[in-house]
Amino acid sequence: MTKATTIKTIWPDAMALSHAVANLIVTESNKAVQQKGYFTIALSGGSTPKLLFQLLAQPPYKNNIPWKKIIIAFGDERFVAPTSDESNFKMAKDALLNHVPIPAKNVLAIKTIKVTPAQSATLYEAAIKKHISNKHPFDLILLGIGEEGHTASIFPKSELLTDKKHWVKNVWVAEKNMDRISFTMPFINQAKNIAFLVSGQSKAAIVKKILSKISATLPAAMAKAKENTFWFLDKAASGL
């Protein structure tokens, strides 16, 4: 049994951090394809992942990733149209997916049109289960963190922190006045690897609380992969 470890690295800025995560994705995707024939990754939204996606869409990363053998999912999504600028799918499509040779069937988008939020979550869980199982969990889940400690669309005190029945759940986020679809925390914690991407001074206080274990009940503090939980921080987010 592999021992679960937390690995924190600090980079000069968001660009250097994104290069580091891009290198991790190259390594892990090739390793997984060699071992089992495919690689599964869940993407997150936000400005730091956008920078990462733009890097992955260009050489050298673009040429070193086995795109045809990758399954891409989303750890959460705002319940908006896929054409909305608030859509995580649209951001990933514009920054990355339109620029790499990944088959359309390998991209698992969350349906947000002509369905209720609850139906959307049920459909997405079924789609995920075609590629993911307890035996073969996600190889890598990318996560961000909010200033109050949320990750994916799991906010403090959310029922998604403890929901073991569902892998994907709809949630009304009162703070943002919108429905969202999100992986649950027990499902996130089945992942082989998790990578937090955190940049900017506004995140320094919450990062300190979580990594010093002062706030163990915050959502981001509760995300722990089976093997490696990586914290990629830039200098500003690390408080240096």
C-alpha positions as a LaTeX table, in Angstrom:
\begin{tabular}{lrrr}
\hline
Residue & $x$ (\AA) & $y$ (\AA) & $z$ (\AA) \\
\hline
Met1 & 0.00 & 0.00 & 0.00 \\
Thr2 & 1.42 & 3.39 & $-1.01$ \\
Lys3 & 1.64 & 5.86 & 1.86 \\
Ala4 & $-0.37$ & 9.04 & 1.30 \\
Thr5 & 1.89 & 12.09 & 1.26 \\
Thr6 & 1.43 & 15.86 & 1.06 \\
Ile7 & 4.00 & 17.67 & $-1.07$ \\
Lys8 & 4.26 & 21.46 & $-0.94$ \\
Thr9 & 6.33 & 23.39 & $-3.48$ \\
Ile10 & 6.70 & 27.16 & $-3.82$ \\
Trp11 & 7.30 & 28.87 & $-7.17$ \\
Pro12 & 8.30 & 32.47 & $-7.97$ \\
Asp13 & 5.00 & 33.29 & $-9.71$ \\
Ala14 & 1.86 & 31.82 & $-11.30$ \\
Met15 & 3.66 & 31.15 & $-14.59$ \\
Ala16 & 6.43 & 29.10 & $-12.96$ \\
Leu17 & 3.78 & 27.26 & $-10.91$ \\
Ser18 & 1.85 & 26.45 & $-14.11$ \\
His19 & 4.98 & 25.08 & $-15.80$ \\
Ala20 & 5.54 & 22.82 & $-12.78$ \\
Val21 & 1.97 & 21.45 & $-12.95$ \\
Ala22 & 2.27 & 21.00 & $-16.73$ \\
Asn23 & 5.38 & 18.88 & $-16.16$ \\
Leu24 & 3.50 & 16.81 & $-13.57$ \\
Ile25 & 0.70 & 16.19 & $-16.09$ \\
Val26 & 3.20 & 15.09 & $-18.76$ \\
Thr27 & 4.83 & 12.66 & $-16.31$ \\
Glu28 & 1.62 & 11.25 & $-14.82$ \\
Ser29 & $-0.23$ & 10.93 & $-18.14$ \\
Asn30 & 2.57 & 8.98 & $-19.78$ \\
Lys31 & 3.03 & 6.81 & $-16.70$ \\
Ala32 & $-0.69$ & 5.95 & $-16.53$ \\
Val33 & $-0.90$ & 5.18 & $-20.26$ \\
Gln34 & 2.09 & 2.87 & $-19.91$ \\
Gln35 & 0.55 & 1.11 & $-16.90$ \\
Lys36 & $-3.11$ & 0.79 & $-17.93$ \\
Gly37 & $-3.57$ & 2.31 & $-21.38$ \\
Tyr38 & $-5.27$ & 5.60 & $-20.43$ \\
Phe39 & $-5.05$ & 8.62 & $-18.09$ \\
Thr40 & $-7.94$ & 10.29 & $-16.25$ \\
Ile41 & $-7.85$ & 13.90 & $-15.07$ \\
Ala42 & $-10.45$ & 16.28 & $-13.61$ \\
Leu43 & $-9.95$ & 19.96 & $-14.39$ \\
Ser44 & $-10.89$ & 22.98 & $-12.31$ \\
Gly45 & $-11.91$ & 26.52 & $-13.16$ \\
Gly46 & $-10.17$ & 29.76 & $-12.25$ \\
Ser47 & $-7.40$ & 32.06 & $-13.48$ \\
Thr48 & $-4.45$ & 29.87 & $-12.43$ \\
Pro49 & $-5.77$ & 26.75 & $-14.24$ \\
Lys50 & $-6.43$ & 28.93 & $-17.31$ \\
Leu51 & $-2.73$ & 29.79 & $-17.45$ \\
Leu52 & $-1.89$ & 26.09 & $-17.10$ \\
Phe53 & $-4.31$ & 25.15 & $-19.90$ \\
Gln54 & $-2.77$ & 27.75 & $-22.22$ \\
Leu55 & 0.67 & 26.23 & $-21.57$ \\
Leu56 & $-0.58$ & 22.67 & $-22.17$ \\
Ala57 & $-1.99$ & 23.80 & $-25.54$ \\
Gln58 & 1.49 & 24.78 & $-26.74$ \\
Pro59 & 4.78 & 22.95 & $-27.36$ \\
Pro60 & 6.63 & 21.37 & $-25.66$ \\
Tyr61 & 3.75 & 20.14 & $-23.44$ \\
Lys62 & 1.24 & 19.74 & $-26.28$ \\
Asn63 & 3.61 & 17.33 & $-28.06$ \\
Asn64 & 4.46 & 15.26 & $-24.98$ \\
Ile65 & 0.96 & 14.35 & $-23.76$ \\
Pro66 & $-0.87$ & 11.26 & $-25.14$ \\
Trp67 & $-4.08$ & 13.19 & $-25.89$ \\
Lys68 & $-5.89$ & 10.34 & $-27.62$ \\
Lys69 & $-5.61$ & 8.26 & $-24.45$ \\
Ile70 & $-6.75$ & 10.89 & $-21.97$ \\
Ile71 & $-10.19$ & 11.17 & $-20.37$ \\
Ile72 & $-10.91$ & 14.73 & $-19.21$ \\
Ala73 & $-13.62$ & 15.52 & $-16.66$ \\
Phe74 & $-14.52$ & 18.54 & $-14.52$ \\
Gly75 & $-14.46$ & 18.56 & $-10.73$ \\
Asp76 & $-17.21$ & 21.16 & $-10.66$ \\
Glu77 & $-19.26$ & 23.40 & $-12.89$ \\
Arg78 & $-21.48$ & 26.43 & $-12.51$ \\
Phe79 & $-25.03$ & 25.70 & $-13.65$ \\
Val80 & $-24.81$ & 28.03 & $-16.65$ \\
Ala81 & $-24.93$ & 27.48 & $-20.42$ \\
Pro82 & $-21.74$ & 25.96 & $-21.89$ \\
Thr83 & $-21.36$ & 29.15 & $-23.94$ \\
Ser84 & $-21.35$ & 31.37 & $-20.82$ \\
Asp85 & $-18.13$ & 33.09 & $-19.80$ \\
Glu86 & $-18.79$ & 31.69 & $-16.31$ \\
Ser87 & $-18.59$ & 28.10 & $-17.59$ \\
Asn88 & $-15.53$ & 26.08 & $-16.56$ \\
Phe89 & $-16.07$ & 23.96 & $-19.67$ \\
Lys90 & $-15.97$ & 27.02 & $-21.95$ \\
Met91 & $-12.78$ & 28.25 & $-20.33$ \\
Ala92 & $-11.08$ & 24.84 & $-20.77$ \\
Lys93 & $-12.37$ & 24.60 & $-24.34$ \\
Asp94 & $-11.10$ & 28.04 & $-25.33$ \\
Ala95 & $-7.75$ & 27.76 & $-23.55$ \\
Leu96 & $-6.94$ & 24.08 & $-24.16$ \\
Leu97 & $-9.37$ & 21.63 & $-25.74$ \\
Asn98 & $-9.78$ & 23.46 & $-29.06$ \\
His99 & $-6.00$ & 23.36 & $-29.55$ \\
Val100 & $-5.08$ & 19.73 & $-28.85$ \\
Pro101 & $-5.92$ & 16.45 & $-30.66$ \\
Ile102 & $-8.19$ & 15.01 & $-27.98$ \\
Pro103 & $-11.22$ & 13.04 & $-29.25$ \\
Ala104 & $-14.52$ & 14.79 & $-28.38$ \\
Lys105 & $-15.83$ & 11.59 & $-26.73$ \\
Asn106 & $-12.91$ & 11.74 & $-24.27$ \\
Val107 & $-14.11$ & 15.06 & $-22.84$ \\
Leu108 & $-16.84$ & 14.57 & $-20.23$ \\
Ala109 & $-18.68$ & 17.88 & $-19.97$ \\
Ile110 & $-21.37$ & 18.50 & $-17.37$ \\
Lys111 & $-24.79$ & 18.94 & $-19.02$ \\
Thr112 & $-26.40$ & 22.21 & $-17.94$ \\
Ile113 & $-29.09$ & 22.70 & $-20.60$ \\
Lys114 & $-32.62$ & 21.19 & $-20.60$ \\
Val115 & $-32.01$ & 19.45 & $-17.28$ \\
Thr116 & $-32.50$ & 20.35 & $-13.63$ \\
Pro117 & $-29.37$ & 20.64 & $-11.44$ \\
Ala118 & $-30.28$ & 17.32 & $-9.76$ \\
Gln119 & $-30.66$ & 15.58 & $-13.14$ \\
Ser120 & $-27.36$ & 17.08 & $-14.29$ \\
Ala121 & $-25.54$ & 15.63 & $-11.27$ \\
Thr122 & $-27.10$ & 12.18 & $-11.77$ \\
Leu123 & $-26.22$ & 12.16 & $-15.48$ \\
Tyr124 & $-22.65$ & 13.26 & $-14.77$ \\
Glu125 & $-22.09$ & 10.60 & $-12.14$ \\
Ala126 & $-23.28$ & 7.97 & $-14.64$ \\
Ala127 & $-20.91$ & 9.35 & $-17.30$ \\
Ile128 & $-17.98$ & 9.31 & $-14.85$ \\
Lys129 & $-18.73$ & 5.71 & $-13.87$ \\
Lys130 & $-18.04$ & 4.56 & $-17.43$ \\
His131 & $-14.39$ & 5.50 & $-16.93$ \\
Ile132 & $-13.80$ & 5.59 & $-13.17$ \\
Ser133 & $-14.22$ & 2.91 & $-10.52$ \\
Asn134 & $-13.05$ & 2.27 & $-6.97$ \\
Lys135 & $-10.33$ & 0.11 & $-8.49$ \\
His136 & $-9.37$ & 2.75 & $-11.08$ \\
Pro137 & $-9.96$ & 6.19 & $-9.52$ \\
Phe138 & $-8.94$ & 9.49 & $-11.11$ \\
Asp139 & $-5.21$ & 9.61 & $-11.78$ \\
Leu140 & $-5.20$ & 13.34 & $-11.05$ \\
Ile141 & $-7.73$ & 15.90 & $-9.85$ \\
Leu142 & $-6.82$ & 19.58 & $-10.15$ \\
Leu143 & $-8.26$ & 21.85 & $-7.46$ \\
Gly144 & $-8.21$ & 25.50 & $-6.51$ \\
Ile145 & $-9.05$ & 27.14 & $-3.21$ \\
Gly146 & $-11.28$ & 30.06 & $-2.27$ \\
Glu147 & $-10.37$ & 32.67 & 0.33 \\
Glu148 & $-12.85$ & 31.07 & 2.75 \\
Gly149 & $-11.40$ & 27.59 & 2.17 \\
His150 & $-13.80$ & 26.15 & $-0.42$ \\
Thr151 & $-12.56$ & 23.79 & $-3.13$ \\
Ala152 & $-14.39$ & 22.48 & $-6.22$ \\
Ser153 & $-17.91$ & 23.74 & $-5.30$ \\
Ile154 & $-17.67$ & 22.45 & $-1.75$ \\
Phe155 & $-18.06$ & 25.35 & 0.66 \\
Pro156 & $-17.54$ & 25.30 & 4.44 \\
Lys157 & $-20.19$ & 23.19 & 6.26 \\
Ser158 & $-21.53$ & 21.82 & 2.95 \\
Glu159 & $-23.29$ & 18.46 & 2.94 \\
Leu160 & $-20.91$ & 17.52 & 0.08 \\
Leu161 & $-18.12$ & 17.19 & 2.65 \\
Thr162 & $-19.57$ & 13.97 & 4.01 \\
Asp163 & $-21.83$ & 12.60 & 1.24 \\
Lys164 & $-20.55$ & 9.07 & 0.65 \\
Lys165 & $-23.60$ & 8.06 & $-1.35$ \\
His166 & $-22.88$ & 10.27 & $-4.35$ \\
Trp167 & $-19.80$ & 10.95 & $-6.45$ \\
Val168 & $-21.39$ & 14.03 & $-8.02$ \\
Lys169 & $-24.00$ & 16.29 & $-6.43$ \\
Asn170 & $-25.86$ & 19.48 & $-7.22$ \\
Val171 & $-25.57$ & 22.22 & $-4.64$ \\
Trp172 & $-27.11$ & 25.67 & $-4.21$ \\
Val173 & $-24.30$ & 28.06 & $-3.29$ \\
Ala174 & $-26.00$ & 30.91 & $-1.45$ \\
Glu175 & $-22.77$ & 32.96 & $-1.32$ \\
Lys176 & $-22.66$ & 32.96 & $-5.13$ \\
Asn177 & $-26.46$ & 32.89 & $-5.65$ \\
Met178 & $-26.28$ & 29.98 & $-8.09$ \\
Asp179 & $-26.58$ & 26.24 & $-8.54$ \\
Arg180 & $-23.41$ & 24.28 & $-9.08$ \\
Ile181 & $-22.54$ & 20.67 & $-9.84$ \\
Ser182 & $-19.57$ & 19.26 & $-7.93$ \\
Phe183 & $-17.67$ & 16.13 & $-7.01$ \\
Thr184 & $-18.26$ & 15.25 & $-3.35$ \\
Met185 & $-15.33$ & 15.23 & $-0.93$ \\
Pro186 & $-15.38$ & 11.44 & $-0.33$ \\
Phe187 & $-15.16$ & 10.97 & $-4.11$ \\
Ile188 & $-12.34$ & 13.52 & $-4.50$ \\
Asn189 & $-10.44$ & 11.63 & $-1.81$ \\
Gln190 & $-10.55$ & 8.43 & $-3.85$ \\
Ala191 & $-8.20$ & 10.05 & $-6.40$ \\
Lys192 & $-4.70$ & 8.72 & $-6.84$ \\
Asn193 & $-3.27$ & 12.26 & $-6.91$ \\
Ile194 & $-4.65$ & 15.73 & $-6.17$ \\
Ala195 & $-2.94$ & 18.96 & $-7.18$ \\
Phe196 & $-3.92$ & 22.29 & $-5.63$ \\
Leu197 & $-2.99$ & 25.29 & $-7.78$ \\
Val198 & $-2.90$ & 28.41 & $-5.64$ \\
Ser199 & $-1.55$ & 31.82 & $-6.61$ \\
Gly200 & $-1.89$ & 35.37 & $-5.33$ \\
Gln201 & $-1.53$ & 37.18 & $-2.02$ \\
Ser202 & $-5.28$ & 37.03 & $-1.34$ \\
Lys203 & $-4.89$ & 33.26 & $-0.73$ \\
Ala204 & $-1.93$ & 33.50 & 1.69 \\
Ala205 & $-4.00$ & 33.63 & 4.91 \\
Ile206 & $-6.16$ & 30.61 & 4.08 \\
Val207 & $-3.19$ & 28.59 & 2.79 \\
Lys208 & $-1.38$ & 29.22 & 6.07 \\
Lys209 & $-4.43$ & 28.08 & 8.07 \\
Ile210 & $-4.80$ & 24.89 & 6.07 \\
Leu211 & $-1.17$ & 23.84 & 5.81 \\
Ser212 & $-0.50$ & 24.57 & 9.48 \\
Lys213 & $-3.56$ & 22.38 & 10.22 \\
Ile214 & $-5.29$ & 25.16 & 12.20 \\
Ser215 & $-8.46$ & 24.73 & 10.13 \\
Ala216 & $-8.72$ & 20.98 & 9.57 \\
Thr217 & $-12.48$ & 21.11 & 8.89 \\
Leu218 & $-12.29$ & 23.50 & 5.94 \\
Pro219 & $-13.08$ & 21.80 & 2.61 \\
Ala220 & $-9.63$ & 22.33 & 1.08 \\
Ala221 & $-8.02$ & 20.92 & 4.23 \\
Met222 & $-10.10$ & 17.75 & 3.91 \\
Ala223 & $-9.01$ & 16.94 & 0.34 \\
Lys224 & $-6.40$ & 14.19 & 0.60 \\
Ala225 & $-5.50$ & 11.84 & $-2.25$ \\
Lys226 & $-4.68$ & 8.15 & $-1.87$ \\
Glu227 & $-1.08$ & 8.75 & $-2.96$ \\
Asn228 & 0.06 & 12.37 & $-3.38$ \\
Thr229 & $-1.64$ & 15.62 & $-2.48$ \\
Phe230 & 0.42 & 18.35 & $-4.16$ \\
Trp231 & 0.22 & 21.99 & $-3.13$ \\
Phe232 & 1.65 & 24.17 & $-5.90$ \\
Leu233 & 1.92 & 27.68 & $-4.46$ \\
Asp234 & 3.41 & 30.83 & $-5.86$ \\
Lys235 & 5.45 & 33.03 & $-3.51$ \\
Ala236 & 2.55 & 35.40 & $-2.88$ \\
Ala237 & 0.14 & 32.61 & $-1.88$ \\
Ser238 & 2.78 & 31.01 & 0.34 \\
Gly239 & 3.07 & 34.23 & 2.34 \\
Leu240 & 6.77 & 34.69 & 1.55 \\
\hline
\end{tabular}
